[in-house]
Amino acid sequence: MALLGFGARRPPADQAARAAIVGWVRRCSALPDSAVVKASEIVCADPACPGLETVILIMVSGRPTRAIKVLRAMPEITEADIVEAFAREEGEREA
């Protein structure tokens, strides 16, 4: 199974990249200090996926958890990617 990426161990994402992503998310969304933001890399099993993608969970007390995807590995993500992901997510929620 490791040949397909299932069960294969990957090195943890760069902590500096993770911290930058969390900071950009907080800036883009004007979250309260009590909000929890988690960024995780996952391997997508769908052949149409780019391989690694980053899922960002935004948890604010009393509100549903928001999940935002960026189709890149964490070290490749830029602040512009976060802004674009938020704009896309806002558009989907309004539709």
C-alpha positions in Angstrom: 0.0 0.0 0.0 2.9 2.4 0.6 3.5 2.5 -3.1 0.2 4.3 -3.6 0.9 6.7 -0.7 -1.4 4.9 1.8 0.4 4.2 5.0 3.6 5.9 3.9 5.2 8.1 6.5 6.0 11.6 5.4 8.1 14.1 7.2 6.1 16.6 9.2 5.3 19.9 7.4 7.7 22.7 8.1 6.6 24.4 11.3 7.6 27.8 9.9 5.3 27.3 6.9 2.5 26.1 9.2 2.9 29.2 11.4 2.8 31.5 8.4 -0.4 29.9 7.1 -2.1 30.3 10.5 -1.0 33.9 10.6 -2.3 34.6 7.1 -5.6 32.9 8.0 -6.0 35.0 11.1 -5.3 38.2 9.1 -7.7 37.3 6.3 -10.6 36.4 8.5 -10.4 38.8 11.5 -10.8 35.9 13.9 -11.2 36.4 17.6 -8.1 35.6 19.7 -10.0 32.6 21.1 -10.4 31.0 17.7 -8.4 27.8 16.9 -6.8 27.5 13.5 -5.2 24.2 12.4 -3.4 23.5 9.2 -2.7 19.9 8.1 -1.3 18.3 5.0 -3.1 15.3 3.6 -2.5 12.9 0.8 -5.5 12.9 -1.6 -6.3 9.4 -2.9 -8.3 10.7 -5.8 -6.2 10.5 -9.1 -7.5 13.9 -10.0 -5.9 15.5 -6.9 -2.5 17.0 -7.0 -1.1 14.6 -4.3 -0.6 16.7 -1.2 -3.1 19.3 -0.2 -3.5 21.5 2.8 -6.7 21.6 4.9 -7.2 24.5 7.2 -9.8 24.1 10.0 -11.1 27.3 11.6 -12.9 26.7 14.9 -14.7 29.5 16.7 -16.8 28.8 19.8 -20.5 28.6 19.0 -20.0 28.5 15.3 -19.7 25.5 12.8 -16.1 24.5 12.0 -15.0 25.9 8.7 -12.7 23.8 6.4 -10.7 25.5 3.7 -8.6 23.6 1.2 -5.5 24.7 -0.7 -4.3 22.3 -3.3 -0.6 22.6 -2.4 1.8 21.4 0.2 2.3 23.8 3.1 5.8 25.1 2.1 4.4 26.0 -1.4 1.5 28.1 0.0 1.6 31.9 -0.3 -0.5 34.5 1.4 -2.2 35.1 -2.0 -3.2 31.4 -2.0 -4.9 31.9 1.4 -6.7 35.1 0.2 -7.9 33.2 -2.9 -9.1 30.2 -0.9 -11.1 32.5 1.4 -12.7 34.3 -1.6 -13.6 30.9 -3.1 -15.1 29.6 0.1 -17.1 32.8 0.6 -18.5 32.5 -3.0 -19.5 28.8 -2.3 -21.3 29.8 0.9 -23.2 32.6 -0.9 -24.2 30.3 -3.8 
